[in-house]
């Protein structure tokens, strides 16, 4: 989104389809992550995820209002900056999968401990 804001003219038109495709592609991956994180209560976790997704979509109405009142550049900048506020919450995810055995050997893809 920041690249879209920095681009001018035809560059914006070229970046717009990429923005649309990447914004839609995250939902299935996040839903799979939610269901893997809570294997014993997947339906509850899925319901909470869908409810939060609905509330976030209601927030888009405020971004439209912001765009009407203060201009689209500010609305896009705020819309690009707000997801960055969620980055600190990544550290709240469990370090190990609940189904991993206690004596599992680490792989090169595991995070450093």
C-alpha positions as CSV (number, residue, x, y, z in Angstrom):
1,X,0.0,0.0,0.0
2,X,2.9,2.4,0.7
3,X,4.3,1.6,-2.7
4,X,0.9,2.5,-4.2
5,X,1.0,5.8,-2.3
6,X,4.5,6.6,-3.5
7,X,3.7,5.8,-7.2
8,X,2.4,8.3,-9.6
9,X,0.4,8.1,-12.8
10,X,0.4,4.7,-14.5
11,X,2.4,3.1,-11.7
12,X,-0.7,3.3,-9.5
13,X,-2.7,1.5,-12.1
14,X,-0.1,-1.3,-12.3
15,X,0.0,-1.7,-8.5
16,X,-3.7,-1.7,-8.0
17,X,-4.4,-5.3,-9.2
18,X,-1.5,-6.6,-7.1
19,X,-3.0,-4.9,-4.0
20,X,-6.4,-6.4,-4.7
21,X,-5.0,-9.9,-5.2
22,X,-2.8,-9.9,-2.1
23,X,-5.4,-8.4,0.2
24,X,-7.8,-11.3,-0.6
25,X,-5.2,-14.0,-0.4
26,X,-4.5,-13.7,3.3
27,X,-7.9,-14.8,4.6
28,X,-7.6,-18.6,4.0
29,X,-4.0,-18.7,5.4
30,X,-5.1,-16.9,8.5
31,X,-8.1,-19.1,8.9
32,X,-5.9,-22.2,8.6
33,X,-3.5,-20.7,11.2
34,X,-6.4,-20.1,13.6
35,X,-7.7,-23.6,13.3
36,X,-4.2,-25.1,13.8
37,X,-3.6,-23.0,16.8
38,X,-6.8,-24.1,18.6
39,X,-7.2,-27.8,17.6
40,X,-9.6,-28.7,20.4
41,X,-12.0,-25.8,19.8
42,X,-11.8,-25.1,16.1
43,X,-15.4,-24.0,15.7
44,X,-15.1,-21.4,18.5
45,X,-11.8,-20.1,17.1
46,X,-13.3,-19.9,13.6
47,X,-16.3,-18.1,15.0
48,X,-14.2,-15.5,16.8
49,X,-12.0,-15.1,13.7
50,X,-15.1,-14.5,11.5
51,X,-16.6,-12.1,14.0
52,X,-13.4,-10.1,14.1
53,X,-13.3,-10.1,10.3
54,X,-16.8,-8.7,10.3
55,X,-15.9,-5.9,12.7
56,X,-12.8,-5.1,10.7
57,X,-15.0,-4.8,7.6
58,X,-17.2,-2.4,9.4
59,X,-14.1,-0.3,10.0
60,X,-13.8,0.2,6.3
61,X,-16.9,2.4,6.4
62,X,-14.9,4.8,8.6
63,X,-12.1,4.8,6.0
64,X,-14.6,5.8,3.4
65,X,-15.7,8.6,5.6
66,X,-12.1,9.7,6.2
67,X,-11.5,9.7,2.5
68,X,-14.6,11.9,1.9
69,X,-13.7,14.3,4.6
70,X,-9.9,14.6,4.4
71,X,-9.0,13.2,1.0
72,X,-8.1,9.8,-0.3
73,X,-4.3,10.1,0.2
74,X,-4.8,10.4,4.0
75,X,-7.4,7.6,4.0
76,X,-5.0,5.3,2.2
77,X,-2.1,6.2,4.4
78,X,-4.1,5.5,7.6
79,X,-5.4,2.2,6.0
80,X,-1.8,1.2,5.3
81,X,-0.5,2.1,8.8
82,X,-3.2,0.5,10.9
83,X,-2.2,-3.1,10.2
84,X,1.3,-2.3,11.4
85,X,-0.2,-1.9,14.9
86,X,-0.9,-5.6,14.9
87,X,2.8,-6.6,14.5
88,X,3.5,-6.7,18.3
89,X,0.8,-9.3,18.8
90,X,2.7,-11.8,16.7
91,X,4.8,-12.4,19.7
92,X,1.8,-13.7,21.6
93,X,1.5,-16.8,19.3
94,X,2.7,-20.0,20.8
95,X,6.3,-20.9,20.0
96,X,5.5,-24.6,19.4
97,X,2.5,-26.3,17.9
98,X,0.3,-28.0,20.6
99,X,0.5,-31.4,18.7
100,X,4.3,-31.5,18.6
101,X,5.8,-34.2,20.8
102,X,8.0,-33.0,23.6
103,X,11.2,-34.6,22.3
104,X,10.9,-33.5,18.7
105,X,14.2,-32.6,17.0
106,X,14.3,-29.0,15.8
107,X,14.4,-28.4,12.0
108,X,16.2,-25.6,10.2
109,X,12.8,-23.9,9.7
110,X,12.1,-23.6,13.5
111,X,12.5,-20.1,15.0
112,X,15.6,-19.7,17.2
113,X,15.0,-20.3,20.9
